[in-house]
C-alpha cells in the first residue's frame, strides 16, 4: 500500500468520487442488485450530483473527505447532520475502490471523519450507510 492522505473534497474531485462510487457499487452489489441497474451506473451520470454535494459542504459540519494516494482518489466518506436530529452527525457514505478493499482505507477515512466531526458542534455521530472493507 502506498502512502495515503485524507483531505476534504473539492468540486473538481467530483469525477473521481463518482468513479469510486460507481465501481464500488458495481462490485459490492453484484448478485444482490439487478444487474441492469448496476450496468446503467456511470461516473458521468453520477458526477453532477457529487459536484453539487461537494460544493454545498459546510465544513466541518458537513462535507466529503477523500482518500488519495499517488494513484489518485481511492475512497471517500460523506457526512453531515442527521435529518431527524441535526445535533447528531451522520456518516452517510463510505466507499473505496475495490482494489484497495482490505487495506485499511475505510478505517482511515472513518478516523479522519470522526476527527473532523470533533471540530463541529455535534453531540454524537452515527452511520447511515457504509460500503467499504
C-alpha positions as semicolon CSV with decimal commas, in nm:
position;residue;x (nm);y (nm);z (nm)
1;X;0,000;0,000;0,000
2;X;0,138;0,339;-0,097
3;X;0,114;0,644;0,125
4;X;-0,240;0,775;0,164
5;X;-0,367;1,110;0,281
6;X;-0,716;1,237;0,352
7;X;-0,843;1,583;0,269
8;X;-1,176;1,750;0,212
9;X;-1,304;1,712;-0,141
10;X;-1,316;1,998;-0,390
11;X;-1,577;2,030;-0,666
12;X;-1,313;1,931;-0,923
13;X;-1,284;1,594;-0,742
14;X;-1,643;1,506;-0,837
15;X;-1,549;1,291;-1,138
16;X;-1,307;1,080;-0,931
17;X;-1,554;1,048;-0,643
18;X;-1,828;0,942;-0,887
19;X;-1,592;0,680;-1,033
20;X;-1,517;0,532;-0,691
21;X;-1,888;0,534;-0,607
22;X;-1,990;0,351;-0,926
23;X;-1,709;0,092;-0,923
24;X;-1,762;0,007;-0,557
25;X;-2,138;-0,032;-0,607
26;X;-2,090;-0,249;-0,914
27;X;-1,854;-0,481;-0,726
28;X;-2,018;-0,485;-0,383
29;X;-2,375;-0,530;-0,503
30;X;-2,317;-0,770;-0,792
31;X;-2,570;-1,051;-0,748
32;X;-2,767;-0,851;-0,489
33;X;-2,898;-0,565;-0,702
34;X;-3,042;-0,623;-1,051
35;X;-2,750;-0,630;-1,297
36;X;-2,924;-0,392;-1,538
37;X;-2,927;-0,128;-1,261
38;X;-2,554;-0,173;-1,192
39;X;-2,472;-0,172;-1,563
40;X;-2,659;0,156;-1,607
41;X;-2,449;0,329;-1,340
42;X;-2,182;0,552;-1,494
43;X;-1,944;0,803;-1,337
44;X;-2,051;1,069;-1,587
45;X;-2,415;1,032;-1,479
46;X;-2,324;1,049;-1,108
47;X;-2,070;1,334;-1,136
48;X;-2,313;1,632;-1,134
49;X;-2,475;1,517;-0,810
50;X;-2,135;1,474;-0,645
51;X;-2,019;1,815;-0,769
52;X;-2,330;1,973;-0,615
53;X;-2,291;1,784;-0,288
54;X;-1,923;1,869;-0,255
55;X;-1,984;2,237;-0,337
56;X;-2,262;2,253;-0,076
57;X;-2,033;2,137;0,206
58;X;-2,040;2,340;0,528
59;X;-1,701;2,240;0,668
60;X;-1,657;2,092;0,931
61;X;-2,030;2,028;0,991
62;X;-2,081;1,857;0,655
63;X;-1,871;1,754;0,361
64;X;-1,689;1,484;0,174
65;X;-1,343;1,358;0,267
66;X;-1,133;1,183;0,004
67;X;-0,856;0,928;0,049
68;X;-0,581;0,996;-0,200
69;X;-0,267;0,807;-0,299
70;X;-0,019;0,875;-0,575
71;X;-0,265;0,686;-0,799
72;X;-0,539;0,943;-0,723
73;X;-0,858;0,930;-0,519
74;X;-0,920;0,574;-0,396
75;X;-1,200;0,631;-0,146
76;X;-1,429;0,886;0,013
77;X;-1,662;0,946;0,307
78;X;-1,955;1,185;0,320
79;X;-2,105;1,322;0,639
80;X;-2,343;1,584;0,772
81;X;-2,624;1,645;1,018
82;X;-2,885;1,375;1,066
83;X;-3,215;1,463;0,903
84;X;-3,407;1,367;1,214
85;X;-3,184;1,525;1,478
86;X;-2,948;1,796;1,344
87;X;-2,735;1,785;1,663
88;X;-2,629;1,430;1,565
89;X;-2,379;1,382;1,283
90;X;-2,431;1,107;1,031
91;X;-2,175;0,936;0,809
92;X;-2,390;0,875;0,504
93;X;-2,133;0,732;0,264
94;X;-1,807;0,542;0,289
95;X;-1,674;0,392;-0,034
96;X;-1,340;0,268;-0,162
97;X;-1,208;0,132;-0,488
98;X;-1,249;-0,248;-0,487
99;X;-0,875;-0,282;-0,548
100;X;-0,798;-0,127;-0,207
101;X;-1,058;-0,316;-0,001
102;X;-0,890;-0,475;0,298
103;X;-0,601;-0,227;0,309
104;X;-0,736;-0,001;0,585
105;X;-0,858;0,283;0,362
106;X;-1,208;0,264;0,513
107;X;-1,069;0,276;0,866
108;X;-0,851;0,577;0,781
109;X;-1,146;0,757;0,625
110;X;-1,364;0,687;0,929
111;X;-1,091;0,812;1,166
112;X;-1,049;1,129;0,958
113;X;-1,426;1,178;0,952
114;X;-1,450;1,142;1,330
115;X;-1,163;1,389;1,376
116;X;-1,342;1,637;1,151
117;X;-1,671;1,592;1,337
118;X;-1,494;1,663;1,666
119;X;-1,436;2,017;1,534
120;X;-1,810;2,063;1,468
121;X;-2,076;2,112;1,735
122;X;-2,233;1,765;1,725
123;X;-2,332;1,584;2,042
124;X;-2,286;1,238;1,884
125;X;-2,244;1,060;1,550
126;X;-2,395;0,759;1,374
127;X;-2,352;0,566;1,049
128;X;-2,622;0,562;0,786
129;X;-2,469;0,351;0,507
130;X;-2,123;0,207;0,450
131;X;-1,976;0,013;0,163
132;X;-1,605;-0,040;0,216
133;X;-1,394;-0,315;0,355
